[in-house]
């Protein structure tokens, strides 16, 4: 029984890792037992009309015939289509594709196999047609490059509809993943312009990013935050079924999509930006399925009345970039929640904070992981020490258990009674080694999620490993881990059943196969954790327990 404690600990930990988030984690109450219909006046008809531009085959791109405007900054390369002024492509210059670091990572794209684009437009205004994501805009130039002496680039797109002159401006700043999107509406008519709303949407397919493995569960879908509802995730299926609820009116927060390592969000109260929902502007979130496996998530801003021959402007920044902690906290309040740690955020957040501090000292994420694992093991040593002492005592009692088994034979009742009496007389708790291990599980899983969600590990090198977010290319770490897991079984009290004893030797090796597909950064943590555990257990078995036995004699 006691020799299975190590396997039990790992099994429980991985069970919580892979089962909780996918099968057990309850849907927040705000999304349960709510109306399954969304009022049609909350969603502009132009958002759903995107479906008309998509063929019946969901693997083709959204058809457009406008000019392409290319914008290159120090952190991104963007393609804007003059039809609608949509962002059809956004590549991150400091991040490569999975398995091909030389190819730029495409966060937004409109290709033959993936659709993820940013669309904006205006609706309302009575009988006057306002520019939307179908409108053909005009522009002065089609290529912009951020020069060394420049801090920002502004792309202006203009359209004139029935006396309403609209300028759509997209501003890109040095070192920033924010794209400030602004509408300037000039009412050149003699009538007031009533009921105008601007929509800011993100249209995408429901597929997970390329390179994601089902073995390591991560979330891809919609997410939003407000001060009232806090952080909420929304699955694609819930959007398709309209099986969700969301705040009708909000004044703060953000909404969009999150995926492993990256986020794309419209932000209402970005740092160093004026609040969007102010001066008569009301804001609402929107979620909508537009068919062909496409969903639209975004923001609606209702504008005040625009008087004749007057101007109204509205600006909303779009964040499209990596979930780097240092970037998120500088961009907007609570944006760091997009690094989704699930239910163990209370443990994962401080552990990741400590990991960053260690990286600032050693300037290498691999060595920072090793130091973090060492510090965690030192802090948790009192718990592991109690567990290993209990295991050592059980291992010392193994010969007596064999004698009892030979004495009572197949009489299980008398054998169990004799064993319990022996435990009582020897002052040994047969389950004393399990409880300390169980208490470590939340910290163990918190550290797992802190490493799994760290985009900082993408492209980080360590010894022969070129990317700690990818599996070890030579499988050296997983092989060493399998060996250490096998050796650790010899430190535990063996089962009385020879068949069980063989199984306990084989299971760790078989169990470690999954680590061949884990990110190298996670495997490095598991390996160092295992080596330190073996060292602690060996020390307790051969020093602490022996001293206690000698002192008792």
Buried (B, 14 or more C-beta within 10 A) or exposed (E): BBBBBBBBBBEBBBEBBBEBBEEEEEBBEBBEEEEEEBEEEBBBEBBBEBBEBBEEEBBBBBEBEBBEBBBBBBBBBBBBBBBBBBBBBBBBEBBBBBEEBEEBBBBBBBBEEBBBBBBBBBBBBEEBEBBBBBBBBEBEEEEBEBEEEBEEBEBBBBBEBEBBBBBBBBBBBEEBBBBBBBBBBBBEBEBEBEEBBBBBBBBBBBBBBEEBBEEBBBBBBBBBBBEEBEBBBBBBEBBBEBBBBBBEEBBBBBBBBBBBBBBBBBBBBBEEBEEBBEEEBBBBBBBBBBBBBBBBBBBBBBBEEBEEEEEBEBBBBBBBBBBBBEBBEEBBBBBBBBBBBBBBBEBBBEBBEBBBEBBEEEEBBBBBBBBBBBBBBEEBBEBBBBBBBBBBBBBBBBEEBEEBBEEBEEEEEEBEEBBEEBBEEEEBEBEBBBEBBBBBBBBBBBBBBBBBBBBBBBBBEBEEBEBBBBBBEEBBBBBBBBBBBBEBBEBBBBBBEEEBEEBBBEBBEEBBEEBBEBBBBBBBBBBBBBBBBBEBBEEBBEEBBEEEEEEEE
